[in-house]
Amino acid sequence: MKKTLAIAAFALAATFSAAGADTLNVGMSGGYFPFTFVKFDKLQGFEVDFINAVAAETGDDVNFVTMSFSGLIGALEAGRIDTIANQITITPEREAKFAFSQPYVFDGAQVVVKAGNEGTITGVEDLSGKTVAVNLGSNFETLLNELPNADQINVRTYESNIAQDTALGRVDAFVMDRVSSAQLIAESPLPLALAGKPFSEIRNALPFRNDDAGEALRDRIDTAITTLKENGTLSEISEKWFGTDITVVE
């Protein structure tokens, strides 16, 4: 009898242990510096540190799943990953499909041009008649299409080389978030420059499947994000990668 109870107690403890230490399958491109990128064969960046900090709060393990950005949404919908940590912007269309966490990055869309052209392209009003590059799957194509002069802007989507092609004059400009733009300019061996001030505030968050399990996971992750904000960990991660706090509204 005692042996049976011991076995039952062990099985119960194992069940609770497994429930308390789930594996979070987190999708990211691994090619969006400085948020998620590979250097010296190591996946790193703001998003990696952020997710690891979240998992430290929830007690979960993390399995990072890298793939092209264009495949991330489909992988989430199919259940191959639990969420996406790749600066996913909250939009009305996405909110209708997914359960989002609270925003953890606040930013603005920024126009970037080849150095020397910032005097002629000073903002979105000067993009008429120009070819403008955006990352495939990002929200910036939608933002450009909402501008008053949208019908005069030729938008081109890219998986990579967005900064290089702008610096070489193959496109007139690219649009990216303010923080990533500044980082790319600092890292690029080719000359780039900011064109005017950021436009259109963007809020980035973690998307989850819009079902009971997805919402329950979202709520658990949200609690961890709140803790990271309150104890300063999220700000510290931001300062590490950007030298400023992009996790709060300016």
Contacts in CASP RR format, 6 or more apart in sequence:
PFRMAT RR
TARGET T0000
AUTHOR 0000-0000-0000
METHOD contacts of the structure
MODEL  1
MKKTLAIAAFALAATFSAAGADTLNVGMSGGYFPFTFVKFDKLQGFEVDF
INAVAAETGDDVNFVTMSFSGLIGALEAGRIDTIANQITITPEREAKFAF
SQPYVFDGAQVVVKAGNEGTITGVEDLSGKTVAVNLGSNFETLLNELPNA
DQINVRTYESNIAQDTALGRVDAFVMDRVSSAQLIAESPLPLALAGKPFS
EIRNALPFRNDDAGEALRDRIDTAITTLKENGTLSEISEKWFGTDITVVE
20 59 0 8 1.000
20 60 0 8 1.000
21 59 0 8 1.000
21 60 0 8 1.000
21 61 0 8 1.000
22 60 0 8 1.000
22 61 0 8 1.000
23 60 0 8 1.000
23 61 0 8 1.000
23 62 0 8 1.000
23 63 0 8 1.000
24 51 0 8 1.000
24 55 0 8 1.000
24 58 0 8 1.000
24 60 0 8 1.000
24 61 0 8 1.000
24 62 0 8 1.000
24 63 0 8 1.000
24 82 0 8 1.000
24 83 0 8 1.000
25 63 0 8 1.000
25 65 0 8 1.000
25 80 0 8 1.000
25 81 0 8 1.000
25 82 0 8 1.000
26 51 0 8 1.000
26 62 0 8 1.000
26 63 0 8 1.000
26 64 0 8 1.000
26 65 0 8 1.000
26 81 0 8 1.000
26 82 0 8 1.000
26 83 0 8 1.000
26 84 0 8 1.000
26 85 0 8 1.000
27 64 0 8 1.000
27 65 0 8 1.000
27 66 0 8 1.000
27 67 0 8 1.000
27 72 0 8 1.000
27 75 0 8 1.000
27 76 0 8 1.000
27 81 0 8 1.000
27 83 0 8 1.000
27 84 0 8 1.000
27 85 0 8 1.000
27 86 0 8 1.000
28 36 0 8 1.000
28 43 0 8 1.000
28 47 0 8 1.000
28 48 0 8 1.000
28 64 0 8 1.000
28 65 0 8 1.000
28 66 0 8 1.000
28 72 0 8 1.000
28 84 0 8 1.000
28 85 0 8 1.000
28 86 0 8 1.000
29 36 0 8 1.000
29 66 0 8 1.000
29 67 0 8 1.000
29 68 0 8 1.000
29 69 0 8 1.000
29 72 0 8 1.000
29 86 0 8 1.000
30 36 0 8 1.000
30 37 0 8 1.000
30 38 0 8 1.000
30 43 0 8 1.000
30 66 0 8 1.000
30 86 0 8 1.000
31 37 0 8 1.000
31 38 0 8 1.000
31 160 0 8 1.000
32 69 0 8 1.000
32 86 0 8 1.000
32 87 0 8 1.000
32 135 0 8 1.000
32 180 0 8 1.000
33 45 0 8 1.000
33 180 0 8 1.000
33 183 0 8 1.000
33 184 0 8 1.000
33 187 0 8 1.000
34 45 0 8 1.000
34 46 0 8 1.000
34 180 0 8 1.000
34 183 0 8 1.000
34 241 0 8 1.000
34 242 0 8 1.000
35 45 0 8 1.000
35 46 0 8 1.000
35 47 0 8 1.000
35 86 0 8 1.000
35 87 0 8 1.000
35 180 0 8 1.000
35 241 0 8 1.000
36 43 0 8 1.000
36 44 0 8 1.000
36 45 0 8 1.000
36 46 0 8 1.000
36 47 0 8 1.000
36 48 0 8 1.000
36 66 0 8 1.000
36 85 0 8 1.000
36 86 0 8 1.000
37 43 0 8 1.000
37 44 0 8 1.000
37 45 0 8 1.000
38 44 0 8 1.000
38 66 0 8 1.000
43 64 0 8 1.000
43 66 0 8 1.000
45 241 0 8 1.000
46 237 0 8 1.000
46 238 0 8 1.000
46 240 0 8 1.000
46 241 0 8 1.000
46 242 0 8 1.000
47 85 0 8 1.000
47 86 0 8 1.000
47 87 0 8 1.000
48 64 0 8 1.000
48 85 0 8 1.000
49 237 0 8 1.000
49 240 0 8 1.000
49 241 0 8 1.000
50 85 0 8 1.000
50 104 0 8 1.000
50 228 0 8 1.000
50 234 0 8 1.000
50 237 0 8 1.000
51 62 0 8 1.000
51 64 0 8 1.000
51 85 0 8 1.000
52 62 0 8 1.000
53 224 0 8 1.000
53 228 0 8 1.000
53 233 0 8 1.000
53 234 0 8 1.000
53 237 0 8 1.000
54 221 0 8 1.000
54 224 0 8 1.000
54 225 0 8 1.000
54 228 0 8 1.000
55 61 0 8 1.000
55 62 0 8 1.000
57 223 0 8 1.000
57 224 0 8 1.000
57 227 0 8 1.000
57 228 0 8 1.000
58 220 0 8 1.000
58 221 0 8 1.000
58 224 0 8 1.000
65 75 0 8 1.000
65 80 0 8 1.000
65 81 0 8 1.000
67 75 0 8 1.000
68 159 0 8 1.000
69 86 0 8 1.000
69 135 0 8 1.000
69 136 0 8 1.000
69 137 0 8 1.000
69 138 0 8 1.000
69 159 0 8 1.000
70 136 0 8 1.000
70 137 0 8 1.000
70 159 0 8 1.000
72 81 0 8 1.000
72 84 0 8 1.000
72 86 0 8 1.000
73 84 0 8 1.000
74 80 0 8 1.000
75 81 0 8 1.000
76 82 0 8 1.000
76 83 0 8 1.000
76 84 0 8 1.000
76 98 0 8 1.000
76 207 0 8 1.000
76 208 0 8 1.000
76 209 0 8 1.000
77 97 0 8 1.000
77 209 0 8 1.000
79 209 0 8 1.000
82 208 0 8 1.000
82 214 0 8 1.000
82 217 0 8 1.000
83 101 0 8 1.000
83 206 0 8 1.000
83 207 0 8 1.000
83 208 0 8 1.000
83 217 0 8 1.000
83 221 0 8 1.000
84 206 0 8 1.000
84 207 0 8 1.000
85 206 0 8 1.000
87 105 0 8 1.000
87 177 0 8 1.000
87 180 0 8 1.000
87 204 0 8 1.000
88 94 0 8 1.000
88 204 0 8 1.000
88 205 0 8 1.000
88 206 0 8 1.000
88 207 0 8 1.000
89 138 0 8 1.000
89 139 0 8 1.000
89 202 0 8 1.000
89 203 0 8 1.000
89 204 0 8 1.000
90 100 0 8 1.000
90 103 0 8 1.000
90 203 0 8 1.000
90 204 0 8 1.000
90 205 0 8 1.000
91 139 0 8 1.000
91 142 0 8 1.000
94 100 0 8 1.000
94 207 0 8 1.000
97 210 0 8 1.000
98 207 0 8 1.000
98 208 0 8 1.000
98 209 0 8 1.000
98 210 0 8 1.000
99 207 0 8 1.000
99 208 0 8 1.000
99 209 0 8 1.000
99 210 0 8 1.000
99 214 0 8 1.000
99 215 0 8 1.000
99 218 0 8 1.000
100 205 0 8 1.000
100 206 0 8 1.000
100 207 0 8 1.000
100 208 0 8 1.000
100 218 0 8 1.000
101 205 0 8 1.000
101 206 0 8 1.000
101 207 0 8 1.000
101 208 0 8 1.000
101 218 0 8 1.000
101 221 0 8 1.000
101 222 0 8 1.000
101 225 0 8 1.000
102 205 0 8 1.000
102 222 0 8 1.000
102 225 0 8 1.000
102 226 0 8 1.000
103 203 0 8 1.000
103 204 0 8 1.000
103 205 0 8 1.000
104 204 0 8 1.000
104 205 0 8 1.000
104 206 0 8 1.000
104 225 0 8 1.000
104 229 0 8 1.000
104 234 0 8 1.000
104 247 0 8 1.000
105 179 0 8 1.000
105 203 0 8 1.000
105 204 0 8 1.000
105 246 0 8 1.000
105 247 0 8 1.000
106 201 0 8 1.000
106 202 0 8 1.000
106 203 0 8 1.000
106 204 0 8 1.000
106 246 0 8 1.000
106 247 0 8 1.000
106 248 0 8 1.000
106 249 0 8 1.000
106 250 0 8 1.000
107 177 0 8 1.000
107 178 0 8 1.000
107 179 0 8 1.000
107 198 0 8 1.000
107 201 0 8 1.000
107 202 0 8 1.000
107 204 0 8 1.000
107 246 0 8 1.000
108 177 0 8 1.000
108 178 0 8 1.000
108 198 0 8 1.000
108 199 0 8 1.000
108 200 0 8 1.000
108 201 0 8 1.000
108 202 0 8 1.000
109 140 0 8 1.000
109 143 0 8 1.000
109 175 0 8 1.000
109 176 0 8 1.000
109 177 0 8 1.000
109 178 0 8 1.000
109 198 0 8 1.000
109 199 0 8 1.000
109 200 0 8 1.000
109 202 0 8 1.000
110 175 0 8 1.000
110 176 0 8 1.000
110 177 0 8 1.000
110 178 0 8 1.000
110 181 0 8 1.000
110 182 0 8 1.000
110 194 0 8 1.000
110 195 0 8 1.000
110 198 0 8 1.000
110 199 0 8 1.000
111 121 0 8 1.000
111 123 0 8 1.000
111 124 0 8 1.000
111 127 0 8 1.000
111 132 0 8 1.000
111 173 0 8 1.000
111 174 0 8 1.000
111 175 0 8 1.000
111 194 0 8 1.000
111 195 0 8 1.000
111 196 0 8 1.000
111 199 0 8 1.000
112 163 0 8 1.000
112 166 0 8 1.000
112 173 0 8 1.000
112 174 0 8 1.000
112 175 0 8 1.000
112 176 0 8 1.000
112 181 0 8 1.000
112 184 0 8 1.000
112 185 0 8 1.000
112 192 0 8 1.000
112 193 0 8 1.000
112 194 0 8 1.000
112 195 0 8 1.000
113 121 0 8 1.000
113 166 0 8 1.000
113 172 0 8 1.000
113 173 0 8 1.000
113 192 0 8 1.000
113 193 0 8 1.000
113 195 0 8 1.000
114 166 0 8 1.000
114 167 0 8 1.000
114 168 0 8 1.000
114 169 0 8 1.000
114 191 0 8 1.000
114 192 0 8 1.000
114 193 0 8 1.000
115 167 0 8 1.000
115 191 0 8 1.000
115 192 0 8 1.000
115 193 0 8 1.000
116 191 0 8 1.000
116 193 0 8 1.000
117 172 0 8 1.000
117 173 0 8 1.000
117 193 0 8 1.000
117 195 0 8 1.000
118 193 0 8 1.000
118 194 0 8 1.000
118 195 0 8 1.000
118 196 0 8 1.000
119 195 0 8 1.000
120 126 0 8 1.000
121 127 0 8 1.000
121 130 0 8 1.000
121 172 0 8 1.000
121 173 0 8 1.000
121 195 0 8 1.000
122 195 0 8 1.000
122 196 0 8 1.000
123 195 0 8 1.000
123 196 0 8 1.000
123 197 0 8 1.000
123 199 0 8 1.000
124 144 0 8 1.000
124 147 0 8 1.000
124 149 0 8 1.000
124 199 0 8 1.000
125 149 0 8 1.000
126 195 0 8 1.000
127 144 0 8 1.000
127 147 0 8 1.000
127 149 0 8 1.000
127 152 0 8 1.000
127 153 0 8 1.000
127 172 0 8 1.000
127 173 0 8 1.000
128 149 0 8 1.000
128 152 0 8 1.000
128 153 0 8 1.000
129 152 0 8 1.000
129 153 0 8 1.000
129 154 0 8 1.000
130 153 0 8 1.000
130 154 0 8 1.000
130 172 0 8 1.000
130 173 0 8 1.000
131 154 0 8 1.000
131 156 0 8 1.000
131 171 0 8 1.000
131 172 0 8 1.000
131 173 0 8 1.000
132 144 0 8 1.000
132 153 0 8 1.000
132 154 0 8 1.000
132 155 0 8 1.000
132 156 0 8 1.000
132 171 0 8 1.000
132 172 0 8 1.000
132 173 0 8 1.000
132 174 0 8 1.000
132 175 0 8 1.000
133 155 0 8 1.000
133 156 0 8 1.000
133 157 0 8 1.000
133 158 0 8 1.000
133 162 0 8 1.000
133 165 0 8 1.000
133 166 0 8 1.000
133 171 0 8 1.000
133 173 0 8 1.000
133 174 0 8 1.000
133 175 0 8 1.000
134 140 0 8 1.000
134 141 0 8 1.000
134 144 0 8 1.000
134 155 0 8 1.000
134 156 0 8 1.000
134 157 0 8 1.000
134 158 0 8 1.000
134 162 0 8 1.000
134 174 0 8 1.000
134 175 0 8 1.000
134 176 0 8 1.000
135 157 0 8 1.000
135 158 0 8 1.000
135 159 0 8 1.000
135 162 0 8 1.000
135 176 0 8 1.000
136 157 0 8 1.000
136 158 0 8 1.000
136 159 0 8 1.000
137 157 0 8 1.000
138 176 0 8 1.000
139 202 0 8 1.000
140 175 0 8 1.000
140 176 0 8 1.000
141 155 0 8 1.000
141 157 0 8 1.000
143 175 0 8 1.000
143 199 0 8 1.000
143 200 0 8 1.000
143 202 0 8 1.000
144 150 0 8 1.000
144 153 0 8 1.000
144 155 0 8 1.000
144 175 0 8 1.000
145 155 0 8 1.000
147 153 0 8 1.000
156 171 0 8 1.000
158 165 0 8 1.000
158 174 0 8 1.000
162 174 0 8 1.000
162 176 0 8 1.000
163 174 0 8 1.000
163 184 0 8 1.000
163 188 0 8 1.000
163 190 0 8 1.000
163 192 0 8 1.000
164 188 0 8 1.000
164 190 0 8 1.000
165 171 0 8 1.000
165 174 0 8 1.000
166 172 0 8 1.000
166 173 0 8 1.000
166 174 0 8 1.000
166 192 0 8 1.000
167 188 0 8 1.000
167 190 0 8 1.000
167 191 0 8 1.000
167 192 0 8 1.000
168 190 0 8 1.000
173 195 0 8 1.000
176 184 0 8 1.000
177 202 0 8 1.000
178 198 0 8 1.000
179 242 0 8 1.000
179 244 0 8 1.000
179 246 0 8 1.000
181 194 0 8 1.000
182 194 0 8 1.000
183 242 0 8 1.000
184 192 0 8 1.000
185 192 0 8 1.000
185 193 0 8 1.000
185 194 0 8 1.000
206 218 0 8 1.000
206 221 0 8 1.000
208 214 0 8 1.000
208 215 0 8 1.000
208 217 0 8 1.000
208 218 0 8 1.000
208 221 0 8 1.000
225 234 0 8 1.000
227 233 0 8 1.000
228 234 0 8 1.000
229 235 0 8 1.000
229 247 0 8 1.000
234 247 0 8 1.000
235 245 0 8 1.000
235 247 0 8 1.000
235 248 0 8 1.000
238 244 0 8 1.000
238 245 0 8 1.000
238 246 0 8 1.000
238 247 0 8 1.000
239 245 0 8 1.000
END
